[in-house]
Amino acid sequence: MTIARPGLGHERQRAPQEPEFNLADRLRKIRHDVLGMHQSEFATHLGVTKSAYAAWESGRTRPRDVVQVARQIERDFDVAASWTLGTSESEELRDDAVAAADDDGDAHGGIPEWTLGWRLQRALMHAGMRADEMGSELGVTRTTISRWVNDHGAPPRAAYVRLWALRTGVPYSWLSEGTVTSEPTDGTHPDRMSTDSQIPDNSS
C-alpha cells in the first residue's frame, strides 16, 4: 500500500533550489574544518569575545565590519577574503576585500571545499528539517544521519542522496557533487523516484 506523504505534491511543483552557504556557515567551516579551533580560540584570534563570535557563527548577528574580518582571516590563516564573504555579500564588499588583498600582496588565499556532509547539513536547513525527521523519512537511525552530515565513516549511497535532495527540495547534482546541472550525472531525476521507497539502513 502506498502511503501519501503530506506536502510532497506541493514540493514537486517547485523547481529544486540551490541553497547558498551564508557567512555563518563560512566562519564555522574555517574555524572547524580548516583550523580545527574551538570557538573561544578563534574568537581570541579575531579580537572579539566568545559570545560575540558565537552569535556570528549562529547567524544571530554579523560583524560590524565584515570586510575587515575577512581580510584578517586571509592575512592570518590564508583563506581567501572573497571566499569568506561569499556570494551572499554585495559585489562592492567582495570587490573591496579582493582589492585590499591585492594591496597586501596576498590575493590568492586558500579556498576551502564544501564536503558532502556540509551540503547535507545546508539542505536540511534550507528545508527547515531536523536530523531526526530526515532519519524517519529515509528509514535510517539518527546516528547514521549524524555520521553522514559530519563526514564520518562511509558516505550515504546515491539512493539516499537522491531522496535527501527530493525531501529538501535541492538539486540532486548540487547535493551529490556541489554543482548544478539540468539532470543528475547518472541520468536519474530525483522527482521521478517512487515516493514510497523504503531503503534499509545498511550503513550502521
LUMLO-852856 format. One record per residue (C-alpha): residue in three letters; x, y, z. Coordinates in steps of 0.2 Angstrom, whole numbers, padded with zeros to 4 digits, always signed. Last residue first. Layout:
<nodes>
ALAXYZ...
</nodes>
This chain:
<nodes>
SER+0126+0006+0053SER+0127+0009+0034ASN+0114-0004+0029ASP+0099+0006+0034PRO+0085-0002+0023ILE+0078+0009+0009GLN+0059+0010+0008SER+0053+0019-0007ASP+0035+0027-0005THR+0038+0042-0016SER+0044+0032-0031MET+0058+0042-0040ARG+0054+0053-0054ASP+0057+0069-0044PRO+0075+0063-0041HIS+0080+0063-0060THR+0091+0049-0064GLY+0103+0051-0079ASP+0118+0046-0069THR+0125+0063-0069PRO+0110+0071-0062GLU+0100+0081-0074SER+0099+0100-0078THR+0115+0103-0069VAL+0120+0111-0053THR+0137+0108-0045GLY+0142+0103-0027GLU+0144+0085-0032SER+0130+0075-0023LEU+0119+0089-0016TRP+0122+0101-0031SER+0118+0087-0043TYR+0102+0082-0034PRO+0096+0099-0035VAL+0088+0105-0018GLY+0070+0102-0012THR+0074+0095+0005ARG+0064+0079+0003LEU+0069+0076-0015ALA+0088+0080-0012TRP+0088+0068+0003LEU+0079+0055-0008ARG+0093+0057-0021VAL+0107+0056-0008TYR+0099+0040+0000ALA+0099+0032-0017ALA+0117+0038-0021ARG+0123+0028-0005PRO+0127+0038+0010PRO+0146+0042+0014ALA+0156+0029+0023GLY+0163+0034+0040HIS+0161+0052+0047ASP+0158+0066+0036ASN+0149+0076+0049VAL+0132+0076+0040TRP+0134+0057+0036ARG+0138+0052+0053SER+0124+0062+0061ILE+0112+0054+0049THR+0118+0037+0054THR+0116+0041+0072ARG+0098+0047+0069THR+0094+0030+0063VAL+0088+0026+0045GLY+0071+0024+0037LEU+0074+0039+0024GLU+0060+0050+0030SER+0062+0045+0049GLY+0081+0049+0048MET+0076+0066+0039GLU+0065+0070+0054ASP+0078+0065+0066ALA+0091+0077+0058ARG+0078+0091+0059MET+0070+0099+0043GLY+0069+0118+0039ALA+0071+0114+0020HIS+0086+0125+0018MET+0092+0120+0035LEU+0092+0102+0030ALA+0100+0106+0013ARG+0114+0115+0022GLN+0118+0100+0033LEU+0118+0088+0018ARG+0129+0101+0009TRP+0141+0101+0024GLY+0142+0082+0024LEU+0145+0081+0005THR+0161+0092+0008TRP+0162+0111+0004GLU+0180+0114+0000PRO+0190+0128+0007ILE+0198+0141-0005GLY+0215+0146+0000GLY+0221+0164-0001HIS+0226+0171-0018ALA+0226+0190-0016ASP+0240+0191-0004GLY+0251+0206-0010ASP+0244+0217+0004ASP+0237+0229-0009ASP+0229+0214-0019ALA+0221+0208-0003ALA+0213+0226-0001ALA+0207+0224-0019VAL+0199+0207-0015ALA+0191+0213+0000ASP+0184+0229-0008ASP+0177+0218-0023ARG+0168+0207-0010LEU+0160+0222-0002GLU+0155+0230-0018GLU+0148+0214-0025SER+0136+0213-0010GLU+0138+0198+0001SER+0128+0182-0002THR+0141+0176-0015GLY+0154+0173-0002LEU+0162+0185+0011THR+0174+0171+0017TRP+0178+0166-0001SER+0182+0184-0006ALA+0194+0185+0009ALA+0203+0170+0003VAL+0208+0159+0017ASP+0227+0161+0022PHE+0225+0160+0041ASP+0232+0176+0047ARG+0230+0188+0032GLU+0215+0179+0024ILE+0206+0179+0041GLN+0211+0197+0044ARG+0204+0202+0027ALA+0188+0193+0030VAL+0186+0202+0047GLN+0189+0219+0039VAL+0177+0215+0025VAL+0163+0211+0038ASP+0165+0227+0048ARG+0151+0227+0061PRO+0152+0208+0062ARG+0135+0199+0060THR+0122+0194+0072ARG+0111+0179+0076GLY+0119+0169+0062SER+0124+0155+0074GLU+0143+0158+0069TRP+0141+0177+0072ALA+0132+0175+0088ALA+0146+0163+0094TYR+0159+0176+0089ALA+0151+0189+0101SER+0149+0176+0115LYS+0167+0171+0113THR+0173+0189+0114VAL+0182+0198+0100GLY+0200+0200+0094LEU+0199+0189+0079HIS+0212+0177+0086THR+0203+0177+0103ALA+0187+0172+0094PHE+0196+0158+0086GLU+0201+0151+0102SER+0184+0153+0111GLN+0175+0145+0096HIS+0186+0130+0097MET+0199+0128+0083GLY+0202+0114+0070LEU+0209+0127+0058VAL+0202+0122+0041ASP+0187+0111+0046HIS+0181+0119+0062ARG+0186+0138+0062ILE+0185+0140+0043LYS+0169+0130+0041ARG+0161+0139+0055LEU+0165+0156+0048ARG+0159+0150+0031ASP+0142+0143+0038ALA+0139+0160+0047LEU+0143+0170+0032ASN+0130+0160+0021PHE+0131+0145+0011GLU+0118+0146-0003PRO+0105+0133-0006GLU+0102+0128-0024GLN+0083+0127-0027PRO+0074+0112-0034ALA+0059+0118-0046ARG+0043+0119-0036GLN+0028+0108-0041ARG+0035+0093-0033GLU+0035+0101-0016HIS+0016+0104-0017GLY+0014+0085-0021LEU+0025+0081-0007GLY+0015+0091+0006PRO+0010+0076+0017ARG+0017+0059+0011ALA+0004+0048+0004ILE+0007+0030+0009THR+0007+0017-0005MET+0000+0000+0000
</nodes>
